[in-house]
Amino acid sequence: MKYFELDKNERKILGDLKAGKIKSIKGLKAEVLHYRQAARQTLAKTRNINIRLSNLALQKIRARALEKGLPYQTLISSLLHQYSIGKIRETVK
């Protein structure tokens, strides 16, 4: 069995579950199926986009991707994903 480190919220949920404070909802299987299907439809789809970059910006991105051993499009996709989930934030100058 794998060992997982639980954060504070996860430990609280586990404690509540063991103490019997958490109860199953009616129609749980249908709810789980619904959200599983929604997640698959949302996460599985990729879309192509077109973006205009200056030659200099593209050269710099390609150089960074080369340093990391990644295709430059993968690097751009990763950066956009990280920004969309809040891992990368804008800085105000």
N, C-alpha and C positions, 0 to 999 in steps of 0.2 A: 504494500500500500504506500502511496506517495504521501509525503509530509507537506502540508500547506500551512503557511503562516497566515493566521486570521487577523484582520484589523479589528479595531475597537467595535465598530458596528456589527461585524460578522460574529464576534464573540458574544455580543448582546443577543443577537438573533438566535444563535446556537443555545445560549442559556435559556432564553424564553421558550424555545422549542422543547428542550429537555424538561422544563418546568411545567409544560402543558399549557402555556399561555397563548400559544399560536394554534389556531384551528383552521382546518381546510375550508375552502369556500365551495358552495354548491356549483356543480358544473365545472370542476377544476380541469378535467381532461379536455373539455371543449375549449376552455380558456387557453390552456397550454398549447393546444393545436393551433388555435387562432394566432397567437403571438409567434409561434415557431414559423408558421407560414409567412407572416408579415416580415419577420426577420430575414428569412431566406430570400424573399422577393426584393427586399431593400438592399441587403448586403451582397447578394450574388450578382446583381446587375452592374455592369460598368458602362460608361458612356464615353464616347470620344468627344473631345472638344478641340477647338482651334484657338490658338493664342498667339499674339504677335509679341515678339521680344526683339530687342535690339541685338545686333550681332555681338556686341561686347558682352551683354548680359548672358546670351546663349553660350559664348565661349567660356565665361566664368563658371556657369552651371556645369558645362561639360567637364571642365577641369576639376571641379569639386567632386563630381560623380566618379571621375577616373581615380581620384585619390581614395574614394570610399570603395572602389571596385564595383560600382553599380552602373547600369545603363542610365543615361541622363534623364530619360522619360520616367524611369522608376523613381529616381531622386525627386523629380518635380512632383510626381503623384504623391510620394510620401510626405513631402513638405506641405502640400495642399491638404492632405488628410490630417496631419498634425495640427495645422492651423484651424481646420474645421472643428476639431474636437477640443480646442483650447489649449493644446500643449505648447503652441507657439503663439505669442501675442505681439501686437503692434507696439512699437515704442514711440512715445511722443517726444519730438525734438523741440 
